[in-house]
Amino acid sequence: MNASSPDRPEPPTEVTQTAEPPSAGKAPDTLRTPPLTGESPKERRRRWRAERKQRKEAQRAQKRAAKERAQQDRRRRADERKRLKAEAKAKKKTGSPEAPEADEEQRAREAAERDAMAQLESADRREAEARTRAEEQRIAQEAERRIKEVEELQRQAEERIEQARIRAEEGTRATAQEGAGSAGRAGPETQVGAVPAPDAAVAKELSKFERRLGDEQRRAELAIEHARARLEEIEARALEAEARAVRAERLAELRANETEREQRLREMLDRISDAERRAREAEARARAAVERIELSPVTPIEPPAAVATRRAPGAPGASVNLNSATFEELRSLGMSVTQTGRVLAYRERNQGFKSVDELELIPGFPPGFVNTVRDRVAP
């Protein structure tokens, strides 16, 4: 019998709308989840639209996060450049002019270290993002493949169900027509007492097709469940990959902060060592100056005759106390600047003079000078 006979019922609507062709101008949605049991085509399309909207929102959120990370990186680099410029200006103002080449070399070395760390961090971040994208693409491809397999299995099962139903209906109609024709040709006894022989074969074939269809449906449901479990596993792995990427970014940020702290510590240590070096140089210069002063020859200066005639020995106000005399008073005794400094240093070091004869212990005085000023000084 012809399959296009008007007696054959129309196939179910769900079977004809399971695999919808993509509309013109739109890319096919390859990430659709499999149909649910008892779900109408309208509900399925609504659910697919909601899932597609969620995926687009997730993609936009990922793009926004990537854009924010890029902006943060740009701001951090700009702040670093500003800080370096400020430090360079401060070093120019406060740095000693004795070692400009060393400062320039130090700045070049620090800049090279910062560039190396920035390249390392960007390489690590790019590698983590590349791994995350590769994992997401692999997960999407796996989900797409599973969904396609499920859709293909469902389509084949529905086609087999439809073909079996059509064959069963055609066989039933053919058997009924043949039974009606044979009943018309047979006598009344045959029509009353005989049962058509093909009915048992048709019933057996129908039961066989029903069992086969049930098996196909069970296999299709098992495949759908397996695909759904696989999709959940893939989504869990994708979430885990995203968490690893976030941890990697956090680790890179902590590493950058640690590197910055180490760099500041190195700068402080360099400044401390520079200050210690300058202090040692100043101490060495001071010691050399003291040694030159102590080793320099002293020219004896005789007291002016006017002073000797003006102040007689033992006159009131003529003596100078060595323990309280000022620089000018000691100079008035005829001492040179070097001799006066040595007297003051000796007095400071020994906590004062106990006798005028202690002047002979100070180097730089000519013989007889102490006897000359003995009557004019007092301890």
C-alpha positions as CSV (number, residue, x, y, z in Angstrom):
1,M,0.0,0.0,0.0
2,N,1.2,3.5,-0.8
3,A,2.7,5.3,2.3
4,S,1.1,8.6,1.2
5,S,-2.4,7.3,1.6
6,P,-4.9,9.7,3.3
7,D,-5.8,7.0,5.8
8,R,-2.4,7.2,7.5
9,P,-2.3,9.6,10.5
10,E,0.0,12.5,10.7
11,P,3.3,11.9,12.7
12,P,3.5,13.6,16.1
13,T,4.5,17.2,16.2
14,E,7.4,16.6,18.7
15,V,9.1,14.2,16.3
16,T,9.0,16.7,13.4
17,Q,10.3,19.6,15.5
18,T,13.1,17.9,17.5
19,A,15.9,19.0,15.2
20,E,15.0,22.5,14.1
21,P,17.1,24.0,11.3
22,P,18.7,27.3,12.2
23,S,17.0,30.4,11.0
24,A,18.5,32.5,8.3
25,G,21.3,34.8,9.5
26,K,21.8,33.1,12.8
27,A,24.5,30.6,13.7
28,P,23.3,27.2,15.0
29,D,23.3,26.8,18.7
30,T,25.6,23.8,19.2
31,L,25.5,23.9,23.0
32,R,21.8,23.0,23.4
33,T,21.0,20.6,26.2
34,P,19.1,17.5,25.2
35,P,15.3,17.5,25.4
36,L,13.7,16.6,28.6
37,T,11.1,13.8,29.0
38,G,7.6,15.1,28.5
39,E,8.8,18.6,27.3
40,S,6.9,20.3,24.6
41,P,8.7,21.9,21.7
42,K,7.6,25.4,22.9
43,E,9.0,24.8,26.4
44,R,12.2,23.3,24.9
45,R,12.8,26.4,22.7
46,R,12.1,28.7,25.7
47,R,14.5,26.8,27.8
48,W,17.1,26.9,25.1
49,R,16.7,30.6,24.7
50,A,17.2,31.1,28.5
51,E,20.3,28.9,28.4
52,R,21.7,30.8,25.5
53,K,21.1,34.1,27.3
54,Q,22.9,32.8,30.4
55,R,25.9,31.7,28.3
56,K,26.0,35.1,26.7
57,E,25.9,36.8,30.1
58,A,28.7,34.6,31.3
59,Q,30.8,35.5,28.2
60,R,30.2,39.2,28.8
61,A,31.2,38.8,32.4
62,Q,34.4,37.1,31.4
63,K,35.2,39.9,28.9
64,R,34.5,42.6,31.6
65,A,36.8,40.8,34.0
66,A,39.5,40.5,31.4
67,K,39.1,44.2,30.6
68,E,39.2,45.2,34.3
69,R,42.4,43.1,34.8
70,A,44.0,44.9,31.8
71,Q,43.0,48.3,33.2
72,Q,44.5,47.3,36.6
73,D,47.7,46.3,35.0
74,R,47.9,49.6,33.1
75,R,47.2,51.6,36.3
76,R,49.9,49.6,38.2
77,R,52.5,50.2,35.5
78,A,51.6,54.0,35.4
79,D,51.9,54.2,39.2
80,E,55.3,52.4,39.0
81,R,56.5,54.9,36.4
82,K,55.4,57.8,38.5
83,R,57.1,56.4,41.6
84,L,60.3,55.8,39.6
85,K,60.2,59.4,38.3
86,A,59.7,60.8,41.9
87,E,62.5,58.7,43.2
88,A,64.8,59.8,40.4
89,K,64.0,63.5,41.2
90,A,64.5,63.0,44.9
91,K,67.9,61.3,44.3
92,K,68.9,64.2,42.0
93,K,68.1,66.7,44.8
94,T,69.5,64.8,47.8
95,G,72.1,62.6,46.1
96,S,75.8,63.4,46.4
97,P,77.5,64.7,43.2
98,E,80.5,62.4,43.8
99,A,78.9,59.2,42.4
100,P,76.4,60.1,39.6
101,E,77.6,57.1,37.6
102,A,76.9,54.7,40.4
103,D,73.4,56.1,40.9
104,E,72.7,55.8,37.2
105,E,73.9,52.2,37.2
106,Q,71.8,51.4,40.2
107,R,68.7,52.9,38.5
108,A,69.4,50.9,35.3
109,R,69.8,47.7,37.3
110,E,66.5,48.3,39.2
111,A,64.7,49.1,35.9
112,A,66.0,45.9,34.4
113,E,64.9,43.9,37.4
114,R,61.4,45.4,37.2
115,D,61.1,44.8,33.5
116,A,62.2,41.2,34.0
117,M,59.7,40.6,36.8
118,A,56.9,42.3,34.8
119,Q,57.7,40.0,31.8
120,L,57.7,37.0,34.0
121,E,54.4,37.8,35.6
122,S,52.8,38.7,32.3
123,A,54.1,35.4,30.8
124,D,52.7,33.4,33.8
125,R,49.4,35.2,33.5
126,R,49.2,34.7,29.7
127,E,50.1,31.0,30.2
128,A,47.3,30.6,32.8
129,E,44.8,32.3,30.6
130,A,45.8,30.2,27.6
131,R,45.4,27.1,29.7
132,T,42.0,28.2,30.9
133,R,40.8,29.1,27.4
134,A,42.1,25.8,26.0
135,E,40.3,23.9,28.8
136,E,37.1,25.9,28.1
137,Q,37.3,25.1,24.4
138,R,37.9,21.5,25.0
139,I,35.0,21.3,27.5
140,A,32.7,23.1,25.0
141,Q,33.8,20.8,22.2
142,E,33.2,17.7,24.4
143,A,29.8,19.0,25.4
144,E,28.9,19.7,21.8
145,R,30.0,16.3,20.7
146,R,28.0,14.6,23.4
147,I,24.9,16.7,22.7
148,K,25.2,15.9,19.0
149,E,25.5,12.2,19.8
150,V,22.4,12.3,22.0
151,E,20.4,14.2,19.4
152,E,21.5,11.8,16.7
153,L,20.5,8.8,18.8
154,Q,17.1,10.4,19.6
155,R,16.5,11.2,16.0
156,Q,17.3,7.7,14.9
157,A,15.1,6.3,17.6
158,E,12.2,8.5,16.6
159,E,12.7,7.6,12.9
160,R,12.7,3.9,13.8
161,I,9.6,4.4,15.9
162,E,7.8,6.2,13.1
163,Q,8.8,3.6,10.5
164,A,7.7,0.8,12.8
165,R,4.4,2.5,13.4
166,I,3.9,3.1,9.7
167,R,4.7,-0.5,8.8
168,A,2.4,-1.8,11.6
169,E,-0.5,0.4,10.3
170,E,0.1,-0.7,6.7
171,G,0.2,-4.4,7.7
172,T,-2.9,-4.0,9.8
173,R,-4.8,-2.3,6.9
174,A,-3.6,-4.9,4.4
175,T,-4.6,-7.8,6.7
176,A,-8.0,-6.2,7.3
177,Q,-8.6,-5.7,3.6
178,E,-7.5,-9.3,2.8
179,G,-9.7,-10.7,5.6
180,A,-12.7,-8.7,4.4
181,G,-12.2,-9.9,0.8
182,S,-11.9,-13.6,1.8
183,A,-14.9,-13.3,4.1
184,G,-17.0,-12.0,1.2
185,R,-16.0,-14.9,-1.0
186,A,-16.5,-17.6,1.7
187,G,-19.8,-19.0,2.9
188,P,-21.7,-18.1,6.0
189,E,-20.1,-21.0,8.0
190,T,-16.7,-19.7,7.3
191,Q,-17.6,-16.1,8.2
192,V,-19.1,-17.2,11.5
193,G,-16.8,-19.8,12.8
194,A,-13.3,-19.0,11.4
195,V,-10.8,-16.4,12.8
196,P,-8.5,-14.8,10.2
197,A,-5.0,-16.4,10.4
198,P,-3.0,-13.2,9.7
199,D,-4.3,-11.5,12.9
200,A,-2.0,-13.6,15.1
201,A,1.1,-12.7,13.0
202,V,0.1,-9.0,13.1
203,A,-0.3,-9.1,16.8
204,K,3.0,-10.9,17.2
205,E,4.8,-8.4,15.0
206,L,3.2,-5.5,16.8
207,S,4.3,-6.8,20.2
208,K,7.8,-7.3,18.8
209,F,7.9,-3.7,17.5
210,E,6.7,-2.5,20.8
211,R,9.4,-4.3,22.7
212,R,12.0,-3.0,20.3
213,L,10.6,0.6,20.6
214,G,10.7,0.3,24.4
215,D,14.3,-0.9,24.2
216,E,15.2,2.0,21.9
217,Q,13.6,4.5,24.2
218,R,15.4,3.1,27.3
219,R,18.7,3.3,25.4
220,A,18.0,6.8,24.4
221,E,17.1,7.8,27.9
222,L,20.2,6.2,29.3
223,A,22.3,8.0,26.6
224,I,20.6,11.3,27.6
225,E,21.3,10.7,31.3
226,H,24.9,9.8,30.5
227,A,25.3,13.0,28.4
228,R,23.8,15.1,31.2
229,A,26.1,13.6,33.8
230,R,29.0,14.2,31.5
231,L,28.0,17.8,30.9
232,E,27.7,18.3,34.7
233,E,31.2,16.9,35.1
234,I,32.6,19.1,32.4
235,E,30.9,22.2,34.0
236,A,32.5,21.2,37.4
237,R,35.9,20.9,35.7
238,A,35.4,24.3,34.0
239,L,34.6,25.9,37.4
240,E,37.7,24.3,38.9
241,A,39.8,25.6,36.0
242,E,38.4,29.1,36.6
243,A,39.2,28.8,40.3
244,R,42.8,27.7,39.5
245,A,43.1,30.7,37.2
246,V,41.9,33.0,39.9
247,R,44.4,31.5,42.4
248,A,47.2,31.9,39.8
249,E,46.3,35.6,39.3
250,R,46.3,36.1,43.1
251,L,49.7,34.3,43.4
252,A,51.1,36.5,40.7
253,E,49.8,39.6,42.5
254,L,51.4,38.5,45.8
255,R,54.6,37.7,44.0
256,A,54.6,41.2,42.5
257,N,54.0,42.8,45.9
258,E,56.8,40.7,47.4
259,T,59.2,41.7,44.7
260,E,58.3,45.4,45.3
261,R,59.0,45.0,49.0
262,E,62.3,43.3,48.4
263,Q,63.3,46.1,46.0
264,R,62.5,48.7,48.6
265,L,64.5,46.8,51.2
266,R,67.4,46.6,48.8
267,E,67.2,50.4,48.2
268,M,67.2,51.0,51.9
269,L,70.2,48.8,52.4
270,D,72.0,50.5,49.6
271,R,71.3,53.9,51.2
272,I,72.5,52.7,54.6
273,S,75.7,51.3,53.2
274,D,76.3,54.6,51.3
275,A,75.7,56.6,54.5
276,E,78.2,54.3,56.4
277,R,80.7,54.7,53.6
278,R,80.4,58.5,53.8
279,A,80.7,58.4,57.6
280,R,83.9,56.3,57.4
281,E,85.4,58.7,54.9
282,A,84.5,61.7,57.1
283,E,86.1,60.0,60.1
284,A,89.2,59.2,58.1
285,R,89.5,62.9,57.0
286,A,89.0,64.1,60.6
287,R,91.8,61.7,61.9
288,A,94.1,62.9,59.1
289,A,93.4,66.5,60.0
290,V,94.1,65.9,63.7
291,E,97.3,64.1,62.8
292,R,98.5,66.9,60.6
293,I,97.7,69.4,63.4
294,E,99.7,67.4,66.0
295,L,102.7,66.8,63.7
296,S,102.9,70.4,62.3
297,P,105.9,72.4,63.6
298,V,105.2,75.2,66.0
299,T,107.0,78.6,65.7
300,P,107.6,80.1,69.1
301,I,106.2,83.6,69.6
302,E,107.8,85.8,72.2
303,P,105.4,87.9,74.2
304,P,105.4,91.6,73.3
305,A,107.6,93.8,75.3
306,A,104.7,96.1,76.0
307,V,102.8,93.4,77.7
308,A,105.8,92.5,79.9
309,T,106.3,96.1,80.9
310,R,102.6,96.8,81.4
311,R,101.8,93.9,83.7
312,A,104.2,93.1,86.5
313,P,104.4,89.6,87.9
314,G,102.0,89.1,90.7
315,A,100.0,92.3,89.9
316,P,96.2,92.1,90.5
317,G,94.4,90.7,87.4
318,A,97.7,89.8,85.7
319,S,97.3,86.0,86.0
320,V,95.3,83.8,83.7
321,N,93.6,80.7,85.0
322,L,94.5,77.8,82.8
323,N,91.4,75.8,83.8
324,S,89.0,78.6,82.9
325,A,90.8,80.8,80.4
326,T,89.2,81.3,77.0
327,F,90.8,81.1,73.6
328,E,91.5,84.8,73.5
329,E,93.0,84.9,77.0
330,L,95.4,82.1,76.1
331,R,96.3,83.9,72.9
332,S,97.1,87.0,74.9
333,L,99.9,85.0,76.6
334,G,101.7,84.8,73.3
335,M,100.5,81.3,72.2
336,S,99.9,80.6,68.6
337,V,96.6,79.2,67.3
338,T,98.0,75.7,67.3
339,Q,99.5,76.0,70.8
340,T,96.2,77.4,72.1
341,G,94.2,74.5,70.5
342,R,96.6,71.9,72.1
343,V,96.3,73.6,75.5
344,L,92.5,73.5,75.3
345,A,92.5,69.9,74.1
346,Y,94.8,68.8,76.9
347,R,92.6,70.6,79.5
348,E,89.5,68.9,78.1
349,R,91.2,65.5,78.0
350,N,92.7,65.6,81.5
351,Q,89.8,67.5,83.2
352,G,91.9,70.6,83.9
353,F,95.5,71.5,84.9
354,K,96.8,70.7,88.4
355,S,100.1,72.6,87.9
356,V,101.7,75.1,85.4
357,D,104.4,72.6,84.8
358,E,102.0,70.4,82.9
359,L,102.4,72.9,80.0
360,E,105.8,71.2,79.3
361,L,104.0,67.9,78.6
362,I,102.2,69.5,75.6
363,P,104.2,69.3,72.4
364,G,104.9,72.4,70.4
365,F,106.2,74.8,73.1
366,P,109.8,76.0,72.8
367,P,112.2,75.6,75.7
368,G,111.8,78.4,78.3
369,F,108.3,79.4,77.3
370,V,106.8,77.9,80.4
371,N,109.2,79.9,82.6
372,T,108.3,83.0,80.6
373,V,104.6,82.8,81.3
374,R,104.8,81.1,84.7
375,D,104.2,84.3,86.6
376,R,101.2,85.2,84.4
377,V,99.3,82.0,84.7
378,A,97.8,80.0,87.5
379,P,96.4,76.4,87.5
